[in-house]
Amino acid sequence: MIGITSNATLRLAFEENEAAALSKHACLSKNSRGREFPEKDCFIRTCFQRDVDRIVHCESFRRLKHKTQVFLSPTNDHFRTRLTHTLEVVCTARCISRCLGLNEDLTEAIALGHDLGHTPFGHSGEAVLNEISETGFHHATHSVRVVTRLEKDGEGLNLTKEVIDGILKHSKGKSGSATFSEESKPLTVEAQVVRIADLVAYLNHDIDDAIRAAVITPEELPKEPLKLLGNRHSVRIHTMVRDIISNSYDSDLIRMSPEIEQATEELKQFLYKDVYTRPEINISVQKAKNLLREIAEWYNKHPDDLLKNIKHKLPEDQSFNRTLVDYLAGMTDDFALRRFQEIFMPQYFSLPGVSVRKMGL
């Protein structure tokens, strides 16, 4: 084995297998557009396999376990977090890519990195940072900033251009389509897969979590979409994934059938209209927003308190506002709560050298 790993034999074998087995629509690792800063190829891994490893081992990925998906700081261990959401997207996206003969390593890398730029407290935190930032804020563009400029003490992960492009173009928002038009397609079909897998994942697990939290009951779900998609969580995912595969086979456009797409859209609008806005969720959302605003206001008045927490060297031309937004976006829910308490809550203390004497009555 020492002889095999002392040259590029293994990587070249992987690349040859891709060329022989994958669809003509797949992005082959040997055809990657490369990285911003050129590097020597790995003896063992393809470029997309290296990107998977870099993302999984980075600090931003580990922080996802303490970032909100929908339910803020849940005490129930079975609610999704931003990390478990990411893993569900990975599973769905890899399944679709495998069945379509696409590059699973590229798909996995994009899926693992797509939400690295998410703020604490989910989309409520994102809304606050969009208010605060001088240039606006969106988690997809910030995810790109994380992997290109913030990770590894400001060096970035130097991912391939295909992975960065897929991360940038994964987001749909409330009204965006999961399917790209011919004019707006990303660099790779694998990026399209992640975008639609993200929808399949969050749509179904947010319903599952809302039922678990007793925010809604199964009977409140819209009846017509469920006739097509199914009444159970696993059945709905199976229906959507099977439909995507059937309607995207041997194509460079990933899509659902019109009927399933319409049913999926109706379920999505139900979430935005009748779940995300429920008082049980919205009260915590407003509190989280206020908390982040208070922290931001404090640091704007006390910039040195923020700068002393920055461990890596900042670019000389970077504004304080940019530094503040980066710092707030990188917080987990727990860290934001702790930082708020440190700043605004009174702390117990004892005078040095003075022992406390228990007093009797």
C-alpha positions as CSV (number, residue, x, y, z in Angstrom):
1,M,0.0,0.0,0.0
2,I,2.9,2.4,0.6
3,G,3.7,2.2,-3.1
4,I,0.2,3.0,-4.1
5,T,-0.1,6.1,-2.0
6,S,3.3,7.4,-2.9
7,N,2.0,8.6,-6.3
8,A,-1.4,9.6,-7.8
9,T,-2.5,6.1,-8.7
10,L,-5.5,6.0,-6.4
11,R,-6.8,9.5,-7.4
12,L,-6.3,8.8,-11.1
13,A,-8.3,5.6,-10.6
14,F,-11.1,7.5,-9.0
15,E,-11.1,10.0,-11.9
16,E,-11.1,7.2,-14.5
17,N,-14.0,5.5,-12.7
18,E,-16.0,8.8,-12.8
19,A,-15.4,9.2,-16.5
20,A,-16.5,5.6,-17.2
21,A,-19.5,5.4,-15.0
22,L,-21.1,8.9,-14.6
23,S,-23.6,10.6,-16.8
24,K,-22.6,13.0,-19.6
25,H,-24.3,15.7,-17.5
26,A,-22.1,15.0,-14.4
27,C,-19.2,17.3,-13.5
28,L,-16.0,15.2,-13.5
29,S,-13.5,16.1,-10.9
30,K,-10.7,16.0,-13.5
31,N,-12.6,18.8,-15.3
32,S,-12.9,21.1,-12.3
33,R,-12.4,24.7,-12.9
34,G,-9.9,24.6,-10.0
35,R,-9.4,26.8,-6.9
36,E,-8.8,30.5,-6.4
37,F,-5.3,29.6,-5.1
38,P,-3.8,26.7,-7.1
39,E,-2.6,23.7,-5.2
40,K,-0.9,20.4,-5.9
41,D,-3.4,17.5,-6.4
42,C,-3.8,15.0,-3.6
43,F,-2.3,11.6,-4.2
44,I,-5.4,9.9,-2.9
45,R,-8.5,12.1,-3.1
46,T,-10.2,13.9,-6.0
47,C,-10.6,17.7,-5.7
48,F,-14.2,17.3,-4.6
49,Q,-13.4,14.6,-2.0
50,R,-10.9,17.1,-0.5
51,D,-13.6,19.8,-0.4
52,V,-15.9,17.4,1.6
53,D,-13.1,16.8,4.1
54,R,-12.3,20.5,4.4
55,I,-15.9,21.4,5.1
56,V,-16.5,18.7,7.7
57,H,-13.4,19.6,9.6
58,C,-13.9,23.3,9.7
59,E,-15.1,25.3,12.7
60,S,-18.2,26.7,11.0
61,F,-19.5,23.2,10.3
62,R,-19.2,22.2,14.0
63,R,-21.0,25.3,15.1
64,L,-24.1,24.3,13.1
65,K,-25.1,21.8,15.8
66,H,-26.0,24.8,18.0
67,K,-27.7,26.9,15.4
68,T,-31.5,27.1,15.1
69,Q,-33.4,25.5,12.2
70,V,-36.9,26.7,13.2
71,F,-37.4,26.1,16.9
72,L,-35.1,28.3,18.9
73,S,-32.8,26.7,21.5
74,P,-35.0,23.6,21.8
75,T,-34.8,21.5,24.9
76,N,-36.2,18.5,23.1
77,D,-33.3,16.6,21.6
78,H,-35.4,15.5,18.6
79,F,-35.9,18.9,17.0
80,R,-33.8,19.6,14.0
81,T,-30.8,22.0,14.3
82,R,-29.0,23.6,11.3
83,L,-26.5,20.6,11.5
84,T,-29.1,17.9,11.3
85,H,-30.9,19.8,8.5
86,T,-27.6,19.8,6.6
87,L,-27.2,16.1,7.0
88,E,-30.7,15.4,5.8
89,V,-30.0,17.6,2.7
90,V,-26.8,15.6,2.1
91,C,-28.7,12.2,2.3
92,T,-31.4,13.4,-0.1
93,A,-29.0,15.1,-2.5
94,R,-26.7,12.1,-2.7
95,C,-29.6,9.7,-3.4
96,I,-30.8,11.8,-6.3
97,S,-27.3,12.3,-7.7
98,R,-26.5,8.5,-7.4
99,C,-29.7,7.6,-9.3
100,L,-29.0,10.2,-12.0
101,G,-25.4,9.2,-12.5
102,L,-24.0,12.6,-11.2
103,N,-20.9,13.3,-9.1
104,E,-21.8,12.3,-5.5
105,D,-18.6,13.8,-4.0
106,L,-19.4,17.2,-5.6
107,T,-23.0,17.0,-4.5
108,E,-22.0,16.1,-0.9
109,A,-19.5,19.0,-0.7
110,I,-22.1,21.6,-1.8
111,A,-24.7,20.2,0.5
112,L,-22.4,20.1,3.5
113,G,-21.4,23.7,2.9
114,H,-24.6,25.3,1.8
115,D,-25.7,26.7,5.3
116,L,-22.3,27.5,6.8
117,G,-23.1,31.2,6.7
118,H,-26.4,30.9,8.7
119,T,-26.8,33.2,11.7
120,P,-27.8,32.3,15.2
121,F,-31.6,32.0,15.7
122,G,-32.2,30.9,12.1
123,H,-33.8,33.3,9.6
124,S,-34.8,35.8,12.4
125,G,-31.1,36.3,13.0
126,E,-30.5,36.7,9.2
127,A,-33.2,39.5,9.1
128,V,-31.5,41.4,11.9
129,L,-28.1,41.2,10.2
130,N,-29.7,42.4,7.0
131,E,-30.9,45.5,8.9
132,I,-27.5,46.1,10.5
133,S,-25.2,45.4,7.6
134,E,-24.1,48.4,5.5
135,T,-24.2,46.1,2.4
136,G,-27.1,43.8,3.3
137,F,-26.9,40.2,4.4
138,H,-28.0,36.9,3.0
139,H,-26.9,33.5,4.4
140,A,-26.0,32.1,1.0
141,T,-23.6,34.9,0.1
142,H,-22.2,34.8,3.7
143,S,-21.7,31.1,3.4
144,V,-19.4,31.9,0.4
145,R,-17.6,34.5,2.6
146,V,-17.1,31.9,5.3
147,V,-15.4,29.4,3.0
148,T,-13.4,32.0,1.1
149,R,-12.4,34.6,3.6
150,L,-13.3,33.7,7.2
151,E,-12.4,30.1,7.9
152,K,-8.9,29.1,9.0
153,D,-8.2,32.5,10.7
154,G,-9.0,34.5,7.5
155,E,-7.4,32.2,5.0
156,G,-10.5,30.5,3.8
157,L,-10.9,26.8,2.8
158,N,-9.8,27.4,-0.9
159,L,-12.6,25.2,-2.2
160,T,-13.2,24.4,-5.9
161,K,-15.2,26.9,-7.9
162,E,-18.0,24.4,-8.5
163,V,-18.6,23.9,-4.8
164,I,-18.5,27.7,-4.1
165,D,-21.0,28.3,-7.0
166,G,-23.3,25.6,-5.7
167,I,-23.3,27.1,-2.1
168,L,-24.0,30.5,-3.5
169,K,-27.0,29.4,-5.6
170,H,-28.7,27.0,-3.3
171,S,-31.2,29.4,-1.6
172,K,-34.8,29.8,-2.8
173,G,-36.5,32.0,-0.2
174,K,-40.2,32.2,0.3
175,S,-41.2,32.7,-3.3
176,G,-38.2,31.3,-5.3
177,S,-38.5,28.1,-7.3
178,A,-36.4,25.1,-6.6
179,T,-35.9,24.6,-10.3
180,F,-33.6,26.8,-12.3
181,S,-34.5,28.3,-15.6
182,E,-32.2,27.7,-18.6
183,E,-30.8,31.2,-18.2
184,S,-30.0,31.0,-14.5
185,K,-28.5,27.5,-14.2
186,P,-25.5,27.2,-11.9
187,L,-22.2,25.8,-13.2
188,T,-23.1,22.2,-12.4
189,V,-26.2,19.9,-12.4
190,E,-25.0,18.8,-8.9
191,A,-25.7,22.3,-7.6
192,Q,-29.3,22.0,-8.9
193,V,-29.7,18.8,-7.0
194,V,-28.7,20.4,-3.8
195,R,-31.1,23.3,-4.3
196,I,-34.1,21.0,-4.8
197,A,-32.9,18.6,-2.0
198,D,-32.8,21.5,0.4
199,L,-36.5,22.2,-0.3
200,V,-37.4,18.5,0.1
201,A,-35.6,18.3,3.4
202,Y,-36.7,21.5,5.2
203,L,-40.3,21.3,3.9
204,N,-40.8,17.8,5.4
205,H,-38.7,18.1,8.6
206,D,-40.2,21.5,9.5
207,I,-43.7,19.9,9.3
208,D,-42.5,17.0,11.4
209,D,-41.0,19.3,14.0
210,A,-44.1,21.5,14.1
211,I,-46.3,18.5,14.8
212,R,-43.8,17.2,17.4
213,A,-44.0,20.7,19.1
214,A,-47.8,20.6,19.0
215,V,-47.7,23.9,17.0
216,I,-50.0,22.1,14.5
217,T,-51.8,18.8,14.3
218,P,-51.6,16.4,11.3
219,E,-55.3,17.2,10.6
220,E,-54.3,20.9,9.9
221,L,-52.1,20.0,7.0
222,P,-53.6,21.0,3.6
223,K,-55.6,18.0,2.3
224,E,-55.1,18.3,-1.5
225,P,-51.2,18.3,-1.5
226,L,-51.2,15.2,0.8
227,K,-53.4,13.2,-1.7
228,L,-50.4,13.3,-4.1
229,L,-47.5,13.5,-1.7
230,G,-48.6,11.2,1.1
231,N,-49.7,11.5,4.7
232,R,-46.5,10.4,6.4
233,H,-43.1,12.1,6.5
234,S,-41.2,9.3,4.9
235,V,-43.8,8.8,2.2
236,R,-43.7,12.4,1.2
237,I,-39.9,12.4,0.9
238,H,-40.0,9.2,-1.1
239,T,-42.7,10.6,-3.4
240,M,-40.8,13.8,-4.1
241,V,-37.4,12.2,-4.6
242,R,-38.8,9.5,-6.9
243,D,-40.6,12.2,-8.9
244,I,-37.4,14.3,-9.2
245,I,-35.4,11.3,-10.5
246,S,-38.1,10.3,-13.0
247,N,-38.4,13.9,-14.4
248,S,-34.7,14.7,-14.4
249,Y,-33.2,11.5,-15.8
250,D,-30.7,12.0,-18.7
251,S,-31.3,15.8,-18.4
252,D,-29.2,18.8,-17.4
253,L,-32.2,20.3,-15.7
254,I,-33.3,19.0,-12.3
255,R,-37.1,19.3,-11.8
256,M,-40.3,17.9,-10.5
257,S,-43.4,17.0,-12.5
258,P,-45.9,19.9,-12.7
259,E,-48.3,18.1,-10.4
260,I,-45.8,17.3,-7.6
261,E,-44.2,20.7,-8.0
262,Q,-47.7,22.4,-7.4
263,A,-48.4,20.2,-4.4
264,T,-45.0,20.9,-3.0
265,E,-45.5,24.6,-3.4
266,E,-48.9,24.5,-1.6
267,L,-47.2,22.7,1.3
268,K,-44.4,25.3,1.3
269,Q,-46.9,28.2,1.4
270,F,-48.8,26.5,4.2
271,L,-45.5,26.5,6.3
272,Y,-44.8,30.2,5.6
273,K,-48.4,31.3,6.2
274,D,-49.7,29.0,9.0
275,V,-46.6,27.6,10.8
276,Y,-43.7,30.0,10.8
277,T,-45.9,32.8,11.9
278,R,-47.6,31.0,14.8
279,P,-47.4,32.9,18.1
280,E,-45.6,29.9,19.7
281,I,-42.8,30.4,17.3
282,N,-43.1,34.2,16.6
283,I,-42.7,35.3,20.2
284,S,-39.3,33.6,20.5
285,V,-38.4,35.0,17.1
286,Q,-39.0,38.5,18.2
287,K,-37.1,38.0,21.4
288,A,-34.1,36.6,19.5
289,K,-34.2,39.6,17.1
290,N,-34.2,42.0,20.0
291,L,-31.3,40.2,21.7
292,L,-29.1,40.4,18.5
293,R,-30.0,44.1,18.1
294,E,-29.0,44.9,21.7
295,I,-25.7,43.1,21.3
296,A,-25.0,44.9,18.0
297,E,-25.8,48.3,19.5
298,W,-23.5,47.6,22.5
299,Y,-20.6,46.7,20.2
300,N,-21.2,49.8,18.1
301,K,-20.8,51.9,21.2
302,H,-17.9,49.8,22.6
303,P,-15.9,48.7,19.5
304,D,-12.9,47.7,21.6
305,D,-15.0,45.1,23.4
306,L,-15.6,43.4,20.1
307,L,-12.1,43.8,18.6
308,K,-10.5,42.1,21.7
309,N,-12.5,39.0,20.8
310,I,-11.1,38.8,17.3
311,K,-8.2,36.3,17.3
312,H,-7.0,36.6,13.7
313,K,-5.6,39.6,11.9
314,L,-8.3,41.7,10.1
315,P,-7.8,43.2,6.6
316,E,-6.6,46.8,6.9
317,D,-9.4,48.2,4.7
318,Q,-12.2,46.3,6.5
319,S,-14.9,48.4,8.1
320,F,-16.0,47.9,11.7
321,N,-19.5,47.2,10.5
322,R,-18.2,44.3,8.3
323,T,-16.3,42.9,11.3
324,L,-19.4,43.2,13.5
325,V,-21.6,41.4,11.1
326,D,-19.1,38.6,10.6
327,Y,-18.8,38.2,14.4
328,L,-22.5,38.1,15.0
329,A,-23.2,35.7,12.1
330,G,-20.6,33.3,13.4
331,M,-22.3,33.0,16.8
332,T,-24.3,30.0,17.8
333,D,-27.6,30.4,19.7
334,D,-25.9,29.4,23.0
335,F,-23.0,31.8,22.5
336,A,-25.3,34.7,21.6
337,L,-27.3,34.1,24.8
338,R,-24.1,33.8,26.9
339,R,-22.7,37.0,25.4
340,F,-25.9,38.9,26.1
341,Q,-25.8,37.8,29.7
342,E,-22.2,38.8,30.0
343,I,-22.9,42.2,28.7
344,F,-26.2,43.1,30.2
345,M,-26.9,40.8,33.2
346,P,-25.4,41.7,36.6
347,Q,-22.7,39.2,37.7
348,Y,-22.1,37.9,41.2
349,F,-18.6,38.7,42.5
350,S,-16.6,38.5,45.7
351,L,-13.8,40.9,46.8
352,P,-10.3,39.3,46.6
353,G,-8.9,38.2,49.9
354,V,-12.2,38.6,51.8
355,S,-13.9,35.5,53.2
356,V,-17.6,35.4,53.5
357,R,-18.7,34.8,57.1
358,K,-21.9,33.0,57.7
359,M,-24.1,35.2,59.9
360,G,-26.6,33.8,62.4
361,L,-29.7,35.4,63.7
